[in-house]
């Protein structure tokens, strides 16, 4: 059953999903479960074909920025702390941009990668004919996005263990969100007509998982599936991003098939200087508007999402805590 709702995305308190830009009707999931019957991704794993392409186009709801609120920490004090950490991180990026760097500080090295990406000046290897605009290839974007995640994780690692933060937080309920060096969730595309979805020139991908506070802040080896947080698909431009969404959906249906304590799953796509977040329910997909890394506001929005993922209850990451393996 579908219901016409006010525009504005998914409200984590009510589960309401607003209209898509075209004014089409959007479904109303039950938040707390977020999803009901498995009518969206009820496929055999390892199958990626044109039916999935059509399904994603049919159940995708775009520009639903309210999904970013799903992972907001429930405790008011923790929520305030998360906002403070995010603002401090953006201020640190601004300081590095102004040349105020620390001595041999790894945060500044990662910050420089992020600022190079935000400056939209493509690496020399990515520039073709001088008359053509510089384009960031997916293989150049992915390391910068990983650097941004490491930048955030390092700061969280230091901040939440401080005496002020430890009074508000139970560290066992906090986590670091780190990129994963080796894929733990592969979707096999068996349909030859979809070979172009995985063109290595246009696409790159990695995953991010949750690791304990005080873990080494670096790319981690592939964790167990229960540590998986989000698939990250990197595309060179808008057209490639749409195809990347199909690949992300293929991996997510694998996740639902293999992990029975999943209520929903997060995902990210990056293309050019923009990032979008996704929530995959079992009957609908919601996508945020773009977060522009070239703007302070866009960076702060994405950094806030990563901080929230680190401090929120685990059910806000899509897990059902009542189901244990």
N, C-alpha and C positions, 0 to 999 in steps of 0.2 A: 504494500500500500504506500502511495506517495502523497505528500501534503505540500501545498504551496506555502512557502515560508518567507519571512522578511529577508531581504538581501543582507549579507554580512558574514556568511560562513558558519562554521560549527561552533556552537556555544558549549563549552565543556560542562557547564552546570546543568543544561537542559538537554543537550544532544541535538539541538536544532541545527539544521544545515540550511544556509541561505541559498538563494537562487544563483545559478551560474550567470555570467555576463549576458548570455543570450536570453535570460529570463525563463529557462527551462525549469521543470519541476525537480526538486531534489528530495532524496529519501531522508527519513528521520530515524537514525539509529538510536539504540538504547545505550546511552553512556553509563559506564559502570560495568557493562558488558561491551559497550560500543558497537558490537556486532551481534547479529542473531544467527539465523541459518546460514550455512556455508553455500550461498547461491552464486557467489561471485568467482571464487577461486576453487571450485570443486572439480579440479582436473587431476588426472594422473600426473605425478612428478616427471620431469624430464621431457615434457612436451611443450613446444613453443611453436604455434602456427598462426595462421591468419585469423582463426576464431578468437584467440587471445587478443590480437590487435583490435578486432571489432569490439570485444567485450570492454577493453580498457577505454576506448572512445565513448562507449555507451554509459559507463558508470563513473566516469571522471567528472568531478565538480571542481572547477578552477576558482582561483582568487578567494579562497576560504581562509582568510588570515586568522580566524578564531582558532584554528587547529594549533596555532603556536601557543595558545593558552593552556592546552591540555596538560603540558608538562610543568606548568607553574607549580612550585612547591605549595603544599596545603597550609603549612604553618606560617602565620603572618611574619614572625621573626625570621624564619628561613627565607621567605619570599623577599623580605627587605634586604637580607644579606646577599641573595642571588643578584638582585638589582645593583647593589653596591659593587660586587665583584665584576659584573659586566661593565659598569661605568669605569671602573679602575682599569680594566683591560683596554677599553677604547682610548682612555687617556694615555695609557702606556704607548699605544700605537701612534697617537698624535705626537708624543714626545720624541719617539724614534724618528718620525718623519721630519721633525724639526732639528734633528741631529743630536738630541740628548740621549746618547747611548751609554750603557754601563760597560764596564770592562770585562770582556770575555763572558758576557751574559748570554746563555743560549736563548733566552726569551727574545733578545734583540735580533739574533740571527734569524729566528723564525719570523719575527716582526718584519724584517727587511724583505723576506720572501712574500709575505702578505701584501706589503706596501707596493712591491714591484708589480704584483698582480692587480692591485687596486688602481695603480697608475695607468693600467691598460697599455703599457708599452711592451709589445710582444718581443720575446727573445729573438735574437738575430737569426737563429736557425729556422724560425717560423715565418720569416718575412720573405715573400717571393719577389715578384717584380716591384720596383720602387714606385710604380704608378698605382699599385694596388694597396688598399689599407692593410695594416698589419693585423694578423689574426693569431690569436692564441690557439695552439693545437691542444687537444685533450691531454696529450702526454706532458705538456708544460703546465696545464692547470692543476692536474691531480696532485703533484708535489706541493704546490702552494696551498691547496686546501688542506692537505695533511699538516703542513706547517702551522696553519691557523688552528687546527685541532690541538696540536702539541703545545702551541702558545697558550691556549686556554687551559689545557690540562695542567701544565706546569704551574701556572698562577694559582689554580684551584688547590693543587697539592700543597702549596706553601700557605695559602690563606686559611683553608679549613682546619689546619692543624694548629693555628695560632690560638692563644688562650681565649681571645674574645669570641672567635667562631666556635670553639669547642664547647662553650656554654650553651650554644643554641642547637648544635648538631650532634647526633650520634654518628660517629664516623663509620660505623659498620653499615649504616644506611646511605652513605655517600659513595661515590665512585668516580673514577676517571674515565672519560670517553676518549679512547685512543684508536688510531688507525691500525688495521690488521694487515700484517705483511703478506699473508697467504690466505687465499680465499677459503672460507669454510662453508660456502653455500654456492654451488654451481648450478646454473640452469643450462641444460643441454638443448640446443636448438636443432631439432631433427628435420625440420622442413627446409629443403634447399632454397625455397623462395625467400627465406629470411636470412640468408647468409650475410646480406649487407648490414644487418643489425649489429654485427660484431666486427666491423671494419676497424682494425687497430689504428689506422690513421686518424679516424674521426672520433674514436671512443677510448676511454680508459675507465677503469673502475677499481674500487677497493671497498672494504667494509670497515665499520667501526664497532668496537665492542666495549663492554664495561669491565674495568679492572679495579682492584682495591686501591684505596688511598695509600700513598707511599710506594706505589709501583714505580718501576723505572719509566720515566716519561720518554717513550720512544715507540717506534712501530713495533707492535707485539706479534708474536707468532699466533697462528690461528687458534682461537680458544674453542672450548666446547660450545655447541650450538646455543646452550642456555645463556651464554654471555653476549650473544649477538644483539646489537642495538639497531643498526640501520645499514642498508645497502646504499652505496654512493656511486652513482653513475655520472661520468663526466663526458660531456659532448662538446663539439667545437662550436656549433651555432644552434639557432632555434630549431631548424628542421631536424638536426641530429638529436636535439633534446627530446623531441616527440618520440623518436625511435628508442632513445635511451629509457623512456618511461615504460615501453613495452618490455625491454629487457629486465627492468627493475620489477615489473609485475610478474614476470616469469620466475624470478628468484624468490619473490615473496610467496607465490603459491607453493613453491617448494618448502618454504619455511612453515606455512600453515599445515602442510601435509605431514611434516616431520616433527613438529613441535606442538603438542596438544595443549600446552598451557598458554597459548597465544590468544589474546582477545583481539589485538590489532598489531600492526607493525609500522614502524617509521621508515622513511626513505628520504634520500636527498638527490637532487640533480644539480649539476653545475655546468654552465656554459658561458663562454666569454667572461664577463665580470659579475655574473648573477648566480644566485643559488635559490632553489626552491625546496621547500619541505613538503613531504607527503605523509598522509596517514592512510594506510591500507586496512580497511575493514574487510570482512568476508563477503560483503555485499555492495560496497561502495568504495571509491577512492576520492580523497580530498587533497587538493594541492593549494599551497599558499601562493600569494602573489610573489613576485621576484624580490629578493633581497639583494640590493646592489652593493657589492663590495667596494666599489669606487666611491661610495658616499658614507659619511660617518654614521648616518641613520641606519643604512642597510647593514653595515658591519655590526653596529650595536644590536640590531635585531637578531642577527645570526649568532653572535657571541652569547646573547641572552638565552637563546635556545640551547646552546651547548652547555651553558652553566646550569640551566634548569634540568637538563638531562642528567647532570651530575648530582643534583641535590634533591630531585623529586622522589616520591615513593615509587617503588619498582612497578606498581600497576600502571603508572602514568607512562611507562615505556612500552606498555602493551602486554605485560605478563599478567597471568592470573595467579596471585600468590597462594591461593587455596589449593593449587595443584602442584605437587612435588614429585620429582623423579627419584 
